[in-house]
Amino acid sequence: MNILSPDQMQEAERQAFELLGLSEEILMERAGMAVARNIRRFFPEGKKIVALAGKGNNGGDALVALRDLAGKEYRLHVVLLVPPDRSGNSVRRELRRLEALGVRSDLLGTPAAWHRINHADILIDGFFGTGLSGNLPPDLTDALGRINSLGKTVVSVDIPSGVHGATGAVSPLAVNARLTVTLGFPKWGLFLDPGHRFAGKVIVAPIGLPEKSPERSGILLEPYEASRLLPAREPYFHKGTTGHVGVWGGGSGKRGSAELVSLGALRAGSGLATLFWAEGGAEILPRNPEIMVSSGHSPKEALFGRSDVLAMGPGWDPSMVPMTFVREVLDEFDGPVVADAGIFDVFQRNSHDLTRKNECPLILTPHPGEMARLLGRTVPEILGEARSVALETARVTGAVVLLKGWRTVIAAPDGRCAVNPTGAPNMATAGMGDVLTGIIASFLGQGLDAFDATLTGAYIHGLAGEVAWRKGIRAGLLAHELATLLPDCRETLAGMPPPLSGEDLVLYEPLA
């Protein structure tokens, strides 16, 4: 599914006006009806409903939703951000229609408005949409803080007020929504940190926009799309046809890192996995007997001889790994490489040197701290600009870049960009990234291209964490335990039906 920035959403609306002959009022009517429909669907017990209306189209959407809910069973009211004479045409038009139905309004900040808010069952948040830029004014910041403190059920129109639609930035706070009904397409701000923390359950509702999204739109996988990207598994396959992953890693004190990469690869479907210990020395057998160990060979023979894909970096002590040899591996190994962990210290502040001269696929999988060291920037800078940082690093290195985080971002050198919607808090433990490296390497060995392998690998890795969470493992989940859930996750996705055309679709639901 495509995910858009605010500018791209405006372009999609322009196409609807010019190509389909739709008007702004028709789109607003559909948007408001979608919000009302989902209030009835998810909060049927809520009868006292207050629309919080800003001065623009987002406020108009909220007022249309209120009008669609008008009837004997509901008690409705409007709280305006600014007086009607300072509001846009759509807000004034919808206010007149609501007044004809007996629905009255008050101005935010007045005692009457706070009385209505305090006694509401549901608040429809239409203060700001995706067009918010800069910081909220202090008086509105105080008002949103007060609204959040009430613990009300809030349904946000398109995006919670206070969240920036392009970056997910929050300045300095945003409405805490239990449900966000995003219109036409999902927005980046709903799935980037910290904006996603305020969105609650996210529904995308069709409003009749053209199916072809604007250029450079991003990707947000939903389950059926993820299922279609999974590597095929034909009856005639054998271990030699499902990929041999070579793993170069596991230095002194961190040999488990390389083992976890190998385990992730095997659990994700690879036929073979062979370890080459980063610091040489005597052969040490891994704890899983299915993992092979290469010994008695020159480093190049060990790494190149049998591997279809190479994963390298986990567990490295950078002082023990010569950059010259790493460069030889990058330039001479004629298959895909997945690079993680120690490689970002080897190439610290020299990201451009990671480019492979043989132009074979390269995937980089840093967490924010590793990315900061690679680029010579700070972690807050990386977190605040995750999408642009990933895209620029992909462009400079020629690699597919997976920037880890609660909302992992994947970027390709050609400008494609995606965000992964899966994951759970129980994954905040050592070794999870090693398993992810193994999954991505496995999918490469099973025939996926670099971008699809990375995108699908991140999705199923996060899904395994969600499965463990739903099994009751809220803390103490070990990385090797997560790897054991991968076959079940693949099976679950393989049977996923396509979504019904034209229906509202749940894109994200907070873990209970």
C-alpha positions as CSV (number, residue, x, y, z in Angstrom):
1,M,0.0,0.0,0.0
2,N,1.2,3.5,-0.8
3,I,2.0,5.9,2.0
4,L,2.0,9.7,1.2
5,S,3.4,12.9,2.4
6,P,1.1,15.9,2.8
7,D,2.3,17.4,-0.5
8,Q,1.6,14.1,-2.3
9,M,-1.8,13.9,-0.7
10,Q,-2.6,17.4,-2.2
11,E,-1.4,16.0,-5.6
12,A,-3.7,13.0,-5.2
13,E,-6.6,15.3,-4.4
14,R,-5.8,17.5,-7.4
15,Q,-5.9,14.4,-9.7
16,A,-9.3,13.6,-8.2
17,F,-10.6,17.1,-9.1
18,E,-9.1,17.1,-12.6
19,L,-9.3,13.5,-13.8
20,L,-12.4,12.3,-12.0
21,G,-14.4,15.5,-11.8
22,L,-14.8,15.3,-8.0
23,S,-15.2,18.5,-6.0
24,E,-13.7,19.4,-2.6
25,E,-17.2,19.2,-1.1
26,I,-17.7,15.6,-2.3
27,L,-14.4,14.5,-0.9
28,M,-15.2,16.2,2.4
29,E,-18.6,14.5,2.5
30,R,-17.0,11.1,2.0
31,A,-14.3,11.8,4.5
32,G,-16.8,12.8,7.2
33,M,-19.0,9.8,6.5
34,A,-15.9,7.6,6.9
35,V,-15.2,9.0,10.3
36,A,-18.8,8.7,11.4
37,R,-19.0,5.1,10.1
38,N,-16.0,4.1,12.2
39,I,-17.3,5.8,15.3
40,R,-20.4,3.6,15.0
41,R,-18.3,0.6,14.3
42,F,-15.8,0.8,17.2
43,F,-17.6,3.0,19.8
44,P,-21.3,2.2,19.6
45,E,-21.7,3.1,23.3
46,G,-20.6,6.7,22.8
47,K,-23.7,9.0,22.6
48,K,-22.3,12.4,23.7
49,I,-20.1,13.5,20.8
50,V,-18.2,16.8,20.4
51,A,-16.4,17.8,17.2
52,L,-13.2,19.8,17.8
53,A,-13.1,21.8,14.6
54,G,-10.1,23.8,13.2
55,K,-10.5,26.5,10.6
56,G,-9.6,24.4,7.6
57,N,-10.8,21.3,5.7
58,N,-9.9,19.0,8.6
59,G,-12.4,20.9,10.7
60,G,-14.9,20.6,7.9
61,D,-14.4,16.8,7.8
62,A,-15.1,16.7,11.5
63,L,-18.3,18.7,11.1
64,V,-19.5,16.5,8.3
65,A,-18.9,13.5,10.6
66,L,-21.0,15.1,13.2
67,R,-23.8,15.8,10.7
68,D,-23.8,12.2,9.6
69,L,-24.2,11.2,13.2
70,A,-27.2,13.5,13.8
71,G,-30.2,11.6,15.1
72,K,-32.2,11.0,18.2
73,E,-29.6,8.7,19.8
74,Y,-26.8,11.2,19.8
75,R,-26.2,14.5,21.7
76,L,-23.9,16.5,19.5
77,H,-21.9,19.7,19.9
78,V,-19.1,21.7,18.2
79,V,-16.1,23.4,19.8
80,L,-14.4,25.8,17.4
81,L,-10.7,26.6,17.4
82,V,-11.4,30.1,16.0
83,P,-14.6,32.1,15.6
84,P,-16.7,31.3,12.5
85,D,-15.7,34.6,10.7
86,R,-12.1,33.5,10.8
87,S,-12.8,29.9,9.6
88,G,-12.7,28.7,6.0
89,N,-15.7,28.4,3.7
90,S,-16.2,24.7,4.4
91,V,-16.3,25.1,8.1
92,R,-18.8,28.0,7.8
93,R,-21.0,25.9,5.4
94,E,-21.0,22.9,7.7
95,L,-21.8,25.0,10.8
96,R,-24.9,26.4,9.0
97,R,-26.0,22.9,8.2
98,L,-25.5,21.7,11.8
99,E,-27.3,24.7,13.2
100,A,-30.3,23.8,11.0
101,L,-30.3,20.4,12.8
102,G,-30.1,22.1,16.2
103,V,-26.4,21.5,16.8
104,R,-24.7,24.5,18.5
105,S,-21.1,25.6,18.9
106,D,-18.8,27.2,21.4
107,L,-15.3,28.6,21.1
108,L,-12.4,26.7,22.6
109,G,-11.3,28.2,25.9
110,T,-14.7,29.3,27.0
111,P,-16.3,27.7,30.1
112,A,-19.2,26.4,27.9
113,A,-16.7,24.6,25.6
114,W,-14.8,23.0,28.4
115,H,-18.1,21.9,30.0
116,R,-19.0,20.1,26.7
117,I,-15.6,18.5,26.4
118,N,-15.6,17.4,30.0
119,H,-18.9,15.6,29.6
120,A,-18.3,14.1,26.1
121,D,-18.1,10.4,25.5
122,I,-16.2,10.9,22.2
123,L,-14.2,13.8,20.8
124,I,-13.7,14.1,17.1
125,D,-10.3,15.7,16.6
126,G,-10.4,18.0,13.6
127,F,-8.2,20.8,14.8
128,F,-5.3,20.2,12.4
129,G,-4.7,17.9,9.5
130,T,-1.5,16.9,7.7
131,G,-0.8,20.5,6.8
132,L,0.5,21.5,10.3
133,S,3.9,23.2,10.1
134,G,6.0,24.5,13.0
135,N,5.1,24.4,16.6
136,L,1.7,24.6,18.1
137,P,0.9,28.0,19.8
138,P,1.2,27.9,23.6
139,D,-2.5,28.3,24.2
140,L,-3.4,25.4,22.0
141,T,-0.6,23.3,23.5
142,D,-2.1,23.9,26.9
143,A,-5.6,23.0,25.6
144,L,-4.3,19.7,24.0
145,G,-2.6,18.8,27.2
146,R,-5.8,19.4,29.2
147,I,-7.8,17.3,26.7
148,N,-5.2,14.5,27.0
149,S,-5.4,14.6,30.8
150,L,-9.1,13.9,30.6
151,G,-8.5,10.4,29.1
152,K,-11.4,10.8,26.6
153,T,-12.0,8.6,23.6
154,V,-10.6,10.7,20.8
155,V,-11.1,9.9,17.1
156,S,-8.7,11.9,14.9
157,V,-9.5,12.9,11.4
158,D,-6.6,11.9,9.1
159,I,-3.8,12.5,11.7
160,P,-3.8,13.5,15.3
161,S,-3.6,17.2,15.8
162,G,0.0,18.1,16.7
163,V,1.7,15.4,14.5
164,H,3.5,16.5,11.4
165,G,2.3,14.6,8.4
166,A,5.6,14.2,6.7
167,T,8.0,13.4,9.6
168,G,5.9,12.2,12.5
169,A,7.5,15.0,14.6
170,V,5.4,16.2,17.6
171,S,5.8,19.8,18.7
172,P,5.6,19.8,21.6
173,L,2.7,17.4,22.1
174,A,-0.2,16.0,20.1
175,V,-3.7,14.7,20.8
176,N,-3.8,11.1,22.2
177,A,-6.2,9.4,19.8
178,R,-7.7,5.9,20.3
179,L,-8.6,5.8,16.7
180,T,-7.3,7.6,13.6
181,V,-9.3,7.5,10.4
182,T,-6.8,8.4,7.7
183,L,-8.3,9.4,4.4
184,G,-7.5,7.9,1.0
185,F,-4.0,6.8,1.8
186,P,-2.0,6.4,5.0
187,K,0.4,9.3,5.9
188,W,4.0,9.1,6.9
189,G,3.5,10.9,10.2
190,L,1.2,8.1,11.4
191,F,4.0,5.5,11.0
192,L,7.2,7.4,12.0
193,D,8.3,7.9,15.5
194,P,7.1,9.6,17.6
195,G,3.9,10.4,15.7
196,H,2.7,6.8,15.7
197,R,2.5,6.8,19.5
198,F,-0.4,9.2,19.3
199,A,-2.5,7.6,16.6
200,G,-4.0,4.6,18.3
201,K,-5.7,2.2,15.9
202,V,-5.2,3.4,12.3
203,I,-7.9,2.9,9.7
204,V,-7.5,3.9,6.1
205,A,-10.8,4.8,4.5
206,P,-11.3,5.1,0.7
207,I,-12.8,8.4,-0.4
208,G,-12.6,8.0,-4.2
209,L,-9.0,9.2,-4.9
210,P,-7.3,7.8,-8.0
211,E,-5.7,4.4,-7.3
212,K,-2.5,5.5,-8.9
213,S,-0.7,7.4,-6.2
214,P,1.8,10.3,-6.9
215,E,5.4,9.7,-7.8
216,R,7.8,8.9,-5.0
217,S,5.1,7.7,-2.7
218,G,6.3,5.3,0.0
219,I,5.4,1.7,0.8
220,L,3.5,0.4,3.9
221,L,3.1,-3.3,3.7
222,E,-0.2,-4.8,4.7
223,P,-0.5,-8.5,5.4
224,Y,-1.7,-9.7,2.0
225,E,1.1,-7.7,0.3
226,A,3.7,-9.2,2.6
227,S,2.3,-12.7,1.8
228,R,2.8,-12.2,-1.9
229,L,6.4,-11.1,-1.4
230,L,7.4,-14.3,0.5
231,P,9.8,-16.5,-1.4
232,A,8.1,-19.4,-3.2
233,R,8.5,-22.9,-1.8
234,E,8.0,-25.5,-4.5
235,P,7.6,-29.2,-3.9
236,Y,10.8,-30.1,-5.8
237,F,13.0,-27.8,-3.8
238,H,16.0,-29.3,-1.8
239,K,18.6,-27.7,0.4
240,G,20.8,-26.7,-2.5
241,T,18.0,-24.7,-4.2
242,T,16.9,-22.6,-1.2
243,G,20.1,-20.7,-0.7
244,H,23.4,-21.1,1.2
245,V,24.1,-18.2,3.6
246,G,27.7,-17.6,4.6
247,V,28.1,-15.7,7.9
248,W,31.3,-13.8,8.7
249,G,31.1,-12.6,12.3
250,G,31.2,-13.6,15.9
251,G,34.4,-12.2,17.4
252,S,35.7,-12.8,20.9
253,G,32.9,-12.7,23.5
254,K,30.2,-12.2,20.8
255,R,30.2,-15.5,19.0
256,G,26.5,-15.8,19.6
257,S,25.9,-12.9,17.2
258,A,27.0,-15.0,14.2
259,E,25.1,-18.0,15.4
260,L,21.9,-16.0,15.7
261,V,22.4,-14.8,12.1
262,S,22.8,-18.4,10.9
263,L,19.7,-19.5,13.0
264,G,17.6,-16.7,11.5
265,A,18.6,-17.7,8.0
266,L,17.7,-21.3,8.5
267,R,14.4,-20.6,10.3
268,A,13.5,-18.2,7.5
269,G,13.9,-21.0,4.9
270,S,17.6,-21.2,3.9
271,G,18.8,-24.7,3.0
272,L,22.3,-24.2,4.4
273,A,24.2,-21.8,6.7
274,T,28.0,-21.8,7.2
275,L,29.9,-19.8,9.9
276,F,33.3,-18.2,9.4
277,W,34.6,-16.9,12.8
278,A,35.8,-13.3,12.4
279,E,39.0,-13.8,14.5
280,G,39.9,-17.2,13.2
281,G,41.5,-19.6,15.7
282,A,40.4,-23.0,16.6
283,E,37.1,-24.3,15.3
284,I,34.2,-23.8,17.8
285,L,31.1,-25.7,17.1
286,P,27.8,-23.7,17.3
287,R,25.1,-24.7,19.7
288,N,22.8,-25.6,16.8
289,P,24.1,-28.7,15.0
290,E,22.4,-27.6,11.7
291,I,24.9,-24.7,11.4
292,M,28.1,-25.6,9.7
293,V,31.5,-24.1,10.5
294,S,34.2,-23.4,7.9
295,S,37.8,-24.3,9.0
296,G,41.1,-25.1,7.4
297,H,40.5,-22.7,4.5
298,S,41.9,-19.3,3.6
299,P,39.5,-16.5,4.5
300,K,38.5,-15.9,0.9
301,E,38.0,-19.6,0.2
302,A,35.9,-19.9,3.3
303,L,33.7,-16.9,2.5
304,F,33.4,-17.2,-1.3
305,G,33.6,-20.9,-1.9
306,R,30.1,-22.0,-1.3
307,S,28.0,-19.0,-0.2
308,D,25.1,-17.6,-2.4
309,V,24.7,-14.7,0.1
310,L,27.1,-13.3,2.7
311,A,26.1,-11.7,6.0
312,M,29.0,-9.9,7.7
313,G,29.6,-7.7,10.7
314,P,27.7,-9.1,13.7
315,G,30.0,-9.6,16.6
316,W,33.0,-8.0,15.0
317,D,35.7,-6.2,17.0
318,P,36.6,-3.5,14.4
319,S,40.2,-3.4,15.6
320,M,40.6,-7.0,14.7
321,V,39.1,-6.7,11.2
322,P,41.3,-5.1,8.5
323,M,39.4,-2.6,6.3
324,T,41.5,-3.7,3.3
325,F,40.2,-7.2,3.5
326,V,36.6,-6.0,4.1
327,R,37.0,-3.9,0.9
328,E,38.2,-7.0,-1.0
329,V,35.2,-9.0,0.1
330,L,32.7,-6.2,-0.9
331,D,34.3,-5.8,-4.3
332,E,35.1,-9.4,-5.2
333,F,32.3,-11.5,-3.7
334,D,29.9,-12.0,-6.6
335,G,26.7,-12.2,-4.6
336,P,24.5,-10.1,-2.3
337,V,26.0,-8.9,1.0
338,V,24.0,-8.0,4.2
339,A,26.2,-5.8,6.4
340,D,25.5,-5.1,10.1
341,A,27.0,-4.1,13.5
342,G,30.8,-4.0,13.3
343,I,31.0,-2.9,9.7
344,F,29.7,0.5,10.7
345,D,32.6,1.0,13.0
346,V,35.1,-0.2,10.4
347,F,33.7,2.5,8.0
348,Q,33.0,5.1,10.7
349,R,32.5,8.6,9.1
350,N,33.3,7.0,5.7
351,S,29.9,5.9,4.4
352,H,30.8,6.6,0.8
353,D,33.5,3.9,1.0
354,L,30.9,1.2,1.5
355,T,29.9,1.3,-2.2
356,R,30.6,-2.0,-3.9
357,K,32.7,-1.7,-7.1
358,N,31.3,-4.8,-8.6
359,E,27.7,-3.3,-8.2
360,C,26.4,-6.5,-6.6
361,P,23.6,-5.9,-4.0
362,L,24.4,-4.5,-0.6
363,I,22.1,-4.2,2.3
364,L,23.0,-2.1,5.4
365,T,21.1,-2.7,8.6
366,P,22.2,-0.1,11.3
367,H,20.4,0.8,14.4
368,P,20.4,4.6,15.1
369,G,23.6,4.5,17.2
370,E,25.5,2.7,14.4
371,M,24.1,5.0,11.8
372,A,25.2,8.0,13.9
373,R,28.8,6.6,14.0
374,L,28.8,5.8,10.3
375,L,27.7,9.3,9.4
376,G,29.4,11.3,12.2
377,R,26.0,12.6,13.5
378,T,24.1,12.4,16.7
379,V,21.4,9.8,17.6
380,P,18.8,12.5,18.1
381,E,19.5,13.8,14.6
382,I,19.1,10.3,13.1
383,L,15.9,9.7,15.0
384,G,14.5,13.1,14.0
385,E,15.1,12.6,10.3
386,A,14.9,8.9,9.9
387,R,13.4,8.8,6.4
388,S,15.6,11.4,4.9
389,V,18.8,10.0,6.6
390,A,18.0,6.5,5.2
391,L,17.3,7.8,1.7
392,E,20.5,9.9,1.6
393,T,22.6,7.0,2.9
394,A,21.1,4.7,0.3
395,R,21.9,7.2,-2.4
396,V,25.5,7.7,-1.3
397,T,26.4,4.0,-0.7
398,G,24.3,2.5,-3.5
399,A,22.9,0.1,-0.9
400,V,19.4,-0.7,0.4
401,V,19.4,0.8,3.9
402,L,17.3,-0.6,6.8
403,L,17.4,1.9,9.7
404,K,16.2,0.0,12.7
405,G,13.8,1.4,15.2
406,W,10.3,1.1,16.6
407,R,9.3,2.1,13.2
408,T,12.0,0.7,10.9
409,V,12.6,2.6,7.7
410,I,13.8,0.9,4.5
411,A,15.3,3.0,1.6
412,A,16.7,2.1,-1.8
413,P,19.2,4.0,-4.0
414,D,16.5,4.7,-6.6
415,G,14.4,6.7,-4.1
416,R,12.0,4.0,-3.0
417,C,11.2,4.2,0.7
418,A,9.1,2.1,3.1
419,V,8.2,1.9,6.7
420,N,7.6,-1.4,8.6
421,P,4.4,-1.5,10.7
422,T,5.1,-4.6,12.7
423,G,7.0,-5.1,15.9
424,A,6.5,-5.4,19.7
425,P,8.1,-4.1,22.9
426,N,9.3,-7.6,23.8
427,M,11.9,-7.3,21.0
428,A,14.0,-4.8,22.9
429,T,16.7,-7.4,23.8
430,A,20.1,-8.5,22.6
431,G,20.4,-10.4,19.4
432,M,17.2,-9.4,17.7
433,G,19.0,-7.5,15.0
434,D,21.2,-10.5,14.3
435,V,18.2,-12.7,13.6
436,L,16.9,-9.9,11.3
437,T,20.2,-10.0,9.3
438,G,19.8,-13.7,8.9
439,I,16.2,-13.4,7.7
440,I,17.1,-10.8,5.0
441,A,20.1,-12.9,3.9
442,S,17.9,-16.0,3.7
443,F,15.3,-14.2,1.5
444,L,18.1,-13.0,-0.8
445,G,19.3,-16.6,-1.1
446,Q,15.8,-17.7,-1.9
447,G,15.6,-15.3,-4.9
448,L,14.1,-12.0,-3.7
449,D,15.8,-8.8,-4.8
450,A,17.5,-6.6,-2.3
451,F,14.6,-4.2,-1.6
452,D,11.9,-6.9,-1.4
453,A,14.1,-9.2,0.8
454,T,14.8,-6.3,3.2
455,L,11.2,-5.1,3.3
456,T,9.7,-8.6,3.8
457,G,12.4,-9.6,6.2
458,A,11.6,-6.6,8.5
459,Y,7.9,-7.3,8.3
460,I,8.1,-11.0,9.3
461,H,10.7,-10.3,11.9
462,G,8.4,-7.8,13.6
463,L,5.4,-10.1,13.1
464,A,7.2,-12.8,15.1
465,G,7.6,-10.4,18.0
466,E,3.8,-9.6,17.8
467,V,3.0,-13.4,17.9
468,A,5.2,-13.8,21.0
469,W,3.4,-10.8,22.6
470,R,0.0,-12.3,22.0
471,K,1.3,-15.6,23.5
472,G,1.9,-13.7,26.7
473,I,5.6,-13.1,26.4
474,R,5.8,-9.4,27.3
475,A,9.4,-9.4,28.5
476,G,12.2,-11.9,28.5
477,L,11.8,-12.9,24.9
478,L,15.2,-14.2,23.7
479,A,16.4,-13.7,20.1
480,H,16.7,-17.5,19.4
481,E,13.2,-18.0,20.7
482,L,11.9,-15.4,18.2
483,A,13.6,-17.2,15.4
484,T,11.7,-20.4,16.2
485,L,8.4,-18.5,15.5
486,L,9.4,-17.6,11.9
487,P,8.0,-20.8,10.3
488,D,4.6,-20.2,11.9
489,C,4.6,-16.6,10.8
490,R,5.3,-17.6,7.2
491,E,2.5,-20.0,7.4
492,T,0.1,-17.4,8.7
493,L,1.0,-14.9,6.0
494,A,0.8,-17.6,3.3
495,G,-2.9,-18.0,4.0
496,M,-3.7,-14.3,4.1
497,P,-6.7,-13.3,1.9
498,P,-6.7,-10.0,-0.1
499,P,-8.5,-7.0,1.4
500,L,-11.9,-6.3,0.0
501,S,-11.9,-3.4,-2.5
502,G,-13.5,-0.2,-1.3
503,E,-13.7,-1.2,2.4
504,D,-12.0,0.5,5.4
505,L,-8.8,-1.4,6.3
506,V,-7.1,-1.6,9.7
507,L,-3.5,-0.7,9.1
508,Y,-2.3,-0.8,12.7
509,E,-3.7,-1.8,16.0
510,P,-1.9,-1.3,19.3
511,L,-1.0,-4.5,21.1
512,A,-3.3,-5.2,24.0
